[in-house]
Amino acid sequence: MSKRIQGMIIGALVTALLFGGTALAITGMQNIPVGFRDIKIVVDGEVIIPTDATGRIVEPFIYEGTTYVPARAIGEALGKEVKWDAASDTVYIIEPGRDLTPDGKIDVDGGVYKVDAATVFSFTPNKTGIWEFRTSDNGKIDPYLELYSYDGYFVKSDDDSGGDANAIMSVYLTGGETYLLCAEFYGEDIGSYLLTVSIRDMTPKEKIGGDGGAYKISDVTVFSFTPGTSDYWEFRTSDNGDSDPYLGIYSTSGYRIGEDDDMGGNGNAALIVYLTQGETYLICAEFYGNDTGSYLLTVSPGKHIPDEGGNMRITKHSIYVFTPARSGTWELKTSNNVNSDPAIVIYDLEGNYITDDDDSGGDWNALVTTELSSDTAYLVYVWFYDDDGTGACDMTVTRK
């Protein structure tokens, strides 16, 4: 099973384990065969008894060769604080009891600030959009940045992505909400550096045609895009060499509609979003962190699975939109996998994980059987185990 698929399963299982559930935390329930072997957890020579938030013992288990343990128990055993954000279905593991009392303030429109001691800044941006936090003039010291929500939930951190030991973070922030930025030094470093906070200029430099097309990207580029039809549109990068493309889609007022880094395989980005004919959107094509290079951006109407199901040939990492004609139990199965190991992952349009499978279909094929609703559109990702995203298989979708 690929590391990415395992990660998706772990994300769902962590939710169940943290809050005492006994099955995957998905829309509806799915029974999975797991193995209990009285698994013991030893941290730094000490045996720990894993419990949930209420103190109830939670047993680790094995599923498809991978051992799953409760995040809360492990995090706390390592001396960390574990928090659960139900709004985003995210587990945060952070340093315990950190003092986030602000002793500095960043202006609502950003600015440049001298940092000569570890400082917690409060920041209430005046605009919604992508804000950049960058350090410079650091001499030989190593700046380190961490961003938190006002109630203490970890958002993002960076150490060296800015080059020359400098930190740089690009983060989507909501105007009017207050955040806490910890500007400090890595390890025992002391000294001073400049911190620059600014909102990204989203003025379009180029335009994508109404029918989509292919575009060479060699620098951060903001495109305007007014689709010729209302549909699910696919944005995919390729020919990236050693670079790491990153895509974000925004409304003209700066609200984020979708983003992706690596779902296209081999470091490429791929995502599908529903866009309305005649409305203009902003497509930000960039590189992850401080990466550079070039790649090809392709924009096209999304691929649809017929609402009654059907059969399709797949030759690379692919994303399909599926709106079932009828509610009920649906089966998605791969076959004829020529020297490849396909996997299927299903999400709803909000990005909530539904289910996945790698090898249950036999001969390295994927087999998913799940309940789907006729009034809901789903995103079906077909992955190949190889990191370069290549392979070949058929996928059959049928209602049981």
SULGISUL-V717666 format. One record per backbone hydrogen bond with DSSP energy under -0.5 kcal/mol. NH is the residue of the N-H (numbers start at 1). CO is the residue of the C=O. Records with the same first field share a line. If there is no record, write none. Layout:
# SULGISUL-V717666
NH->CO, CO
This chain:
# SULGISUL-V717666
6->2
7->3
8->4
9->5
10->6
11->7
12->8
13->9
14->10
15->11
16->12
17->13
18->14
19->15
20->17
21->16
24->30
25->12
26->24, 28
28->26
34->32
35->62
41->48
43->41, 46
44->42
46->43
48->41
50->48
52->56
53->18
55->52
58->50
61->68
62->35
63->66
66->63
68->61
74->70
75->71
76->72
77->73
78->74
79->76
80->75
81->94
83->92
85->90
86->84
88->85
89->85
90->85
92->83, 90
94->81, 92
96->79
98->95
100->98
103->120
104->120
106->122
110->107
111->197
113->195
115->193
116->114
119->183
121->119, 181
122->104
123->179
124->106
125->123, 177
126->108
129->173
131->129, 171
132->198
133->169
134->132, 196
135->167
136->194
141->138
143->141
144->184
145->158
146->182
147->156
148->180
149->153
150->178
152->149
155->147
156->147
158->145
162->166
163->160, 166
166->163
169->133
171->131, 169
173->129, 171
175->173
176->125
177->174
179->123
180->148
181->121
182->146, 180
183->119, 181
184->144, 182
186->142
189->186
193->115
194->136
195->113
196->134, 194
197->111
198->132
200->130
202->200
205->222
206->222
208->224
212->209
213->299
215->297
217->295
218->216
221->285
223->221, 283
224->206
225->281
226->208
227->225, 279
228->210
231->229, 275
233->231, 273
234->300
235->271
236->298
237->269
238->296
243->240
245->243
246->286
247->260
248->284
249->258
250->282
251->255
252->280
254->251
257->249
258->249
260->247
264->268
265->262, 268
266->387
268->265
271->235
273->233
275->231, 273
278->227
279->276
281->225
282->250
283->223, 281
284->248, 282
285->221, 283
286->246, 284
288->244
291->288
295->217
296->238
297->215
298->236, 296
299->213
300->234
302->232
303->319
305->321
309->306
310->397
312->395
314->393
317->389
318->382
320->380
321->303
322->378
323->305
324->322, 376
325->307
328->372
330->328, 370
331->398
332->368
333->396
334->366
335->394
338->336, 392
339->337
340->337
343->383
344->357
345->381
346->355
347->379
348->352
349->377
351->348
354->346
355->346
357->344
361->365
362->359, 365
365->362
368->332
370->330
372->328
376->373
378->322
379->347
380->320, 378
381->345, 379
382->318
383->343, 381
385->341
389->386
391->315
393->314
394->335
395->312
396->333
397->310
398->331, 396
400->329
